[in-house]
Amino acid sequence: MATRGARLIGEPNLGVVERVRSETATAPRGLRPRHGLRELVAEVPAAVWLGVVVAASACLRYALALNDPAPWIFPDEWIYSELARSFASSGHFEVWSSDWPVRTFGPLYPTLISPAYALSESLPQAYEIVKAFNALVMSLAAVPAYLLARRLAGRRLSLFVAVLVVLVPSMVYTTKVMTENVAYPIFLFAALAIMRALEKASSGRQVAALGMLVTAFLTRGEMLVMVPVYFSAIFLAATLDTRAEDERLRPSRVIGRLSAYKTSWAIASAGLVLFVAAALLRSPSGLFGAHERLIGQIRLTAAPRWFLYHVAELDLALGIIPFAAFLVVTVLVFTERASSRSARLYIAFSLAAFFWFMTLAALYGTQPRAHPHVFERYVFYVMPLFFMALAFWMQRGLPRPRPWAGAAALVAVLLPALLPYGMLLNGREWGVSSSTPGLVIWGLLRHEIGTGVLMITAVLVFGSLFAGLFLIVRPEGKHRLMLAVVLNLCAISFSVALANVVISRVAGVFQNQAQLGWIDEFLGPDARVAALWSGERIKNKEYALLEDQFFNKSVRVVFDLREPIKDGIPSRPLNLRGRTLVYRSGPAAGRPMVVDYLLADPSVGVAASAIATNPDNHLVLYRVGGRVRLTAIGVRRFHSDGE
């Protein structure tokens, strides 16, 4: 046990600071030190600096979003937009007048952005409001991150953590109509609630923590993983607290500490009973709605390999130093019984969150895909926990216990070299998958050095340089470490922003922003227009059609002639009977397709009057007013393409 008056590891020595302040305050006016810039900065309340961080981040992110003319991550952006539109107009979550499994996508985000669709005069205007909302809300992640960091470090380092939190590459999702914008700050607020419950296991704090878990799940279905995170953190915290008091780690004492969370156990038991009851009424996988098909494709034998890939990619995206610092801090907490309780609780929660989020992403990664990729968008939520480890390590004076510090640096350097860059840097979207923004900068580099030996060498050189800083920088030079971490995040974020603008403009095909709502402007938003997908995946024709439907209220449904326009978007199939298009499935199967207006590519050969066209995407609006028929050329083309 620590001796009386000893300062626990991880607790800043505030006594010296207070003594200096007292002596300064009582000194004669002429002898008091002049305030420099650092002192003036220190006098500004932390809340003000936190507000500056949030405001600056929100403004920067919205400015970047203004350079994105149209969405392109389909079906995700399309789904959330449709859910928000339907909720704004009817109070129900529907897609094309049909119920949608909203529980797997999270109803909270479309609910929050629905006022933008209810109050806006047009969908392009609503789109801009949603991006402004995204920029502000996702930037608010700095607030809970600061409050969490203050449990481990001083004000200045905690503000540094708040800055890093809004520099992560996944902040690019502020330009997208996607739930990550709300899920990121919600995760950190949930982490704060869990930490408070770990600090004091009162019923009120436990209920608050469980309430935040429900909120997280309503934000994003995958946040169900926060349930095992919470209970794993409770077990780890009980174990570490017992070990700090008893070298023998008696199980009875651990159980005694676990019993303090009887409120959580009771609520969890009731939830488990409800889950089992629901599983008896339908298949257990069916409880996961739209994810049922994906769950059936999980390959457990491949999970360890994908777990390693996700850890390695996270390490690389963080810039080596925070990852190595996290490893060292974990070792310190487990090996030094005098560590502060705040440090123990932080490690308990961080290890639990790290393990379960990596497991979730690894399971998704095992599913067969044409282009396998790492799901950074599922794990970036834990990045702030590594920044907090870095702040705590710097607060401690950069301790480097032997041989653990060297081992941590070596692991942090070697892990990224294990990534299969030939598979991950596949040229999609940003040069890599849109789910892996942390690899974008390496995806751009592959054009120069390939994905083989030179790529591995570049990764090792980068890692070695940052690991060298981790090992040699002295406490008085910690600003060098801070600068290295910031520069890495800025470099990745800049490359992501650049790639995002390019692909958005290519996919958007609109050079004139005023053309986005051209159909509503021509016919009015109450008109009923059907869109017809020709099946030609050239010159971004599928994006042109989807974005016309995205930005025009009058375009109410999309039909397809051969295959769905996009996986996850329920375009309705058609057949050709003679020269007439008929419904292929559903209650109206075999009946002729009847519409007022039709939006289609001119290559389809619609036998109707063309009344308008968009010169930027070459789609044509036809007045039909009855059955949809094709021209003779259109019929021949349909049959020739089907052969």
Secondary structure, DSSP 8 states (H G I E B T S, - for coil): ---TT---BT---HHHHHHHHHHHHHS-GGGS----HHHHHHHS-HHHHHHHHHHHHHHHHHHHHTT--S--STTHHHHHHHHHHHHHHHSS-EETTEE--GGGT-SHHHHHHHHHHHH-SSHHHHHHHHHHHHHHHHHTTHHHHHHHHTTTS-HHHHHHHHHHHTTSGGGGGGGSSSTHHHHHHHHHHHHHHHHHHHH---HHHHHHHHHHHHHHHHH-GGGGGHHHHHHHHHHHHHHHHHHHH-TT--HHHHHHHHGGGHHHHHHHHHHHHHHHHHHHHS-GGGGGGGGHHHHTT--GGGHHHHHHHHHHHHHHHHTSHHHHHHHHHHHHHHH-TTB-HHHHHHHHHHHHHHHHHHHHHHHHHTS--SS----HHHHGGGHHHHHHHHHHHHHTT----TTHHHHHHHHHHHGGGGS-HHHH----BTTB-TT-GGGHHHHHHHHHH-SSHHHHHHHHHHHHHHHHHHHH--GGGHHHHHHHHHHHHHHHHHHHHHHHHHHHHHHH--SSGGGTTHHHHHH-TTS-EEEEE----STTHHHHHHHHHHH-TTEEEEEESSS-SBTTB--EEEEEETTEEEE-SSTTTTSB-EEEEEEE-GGG-BSSEEEEE-TTT--EEEEEEEE-BB-HHHHHHHHHHH-
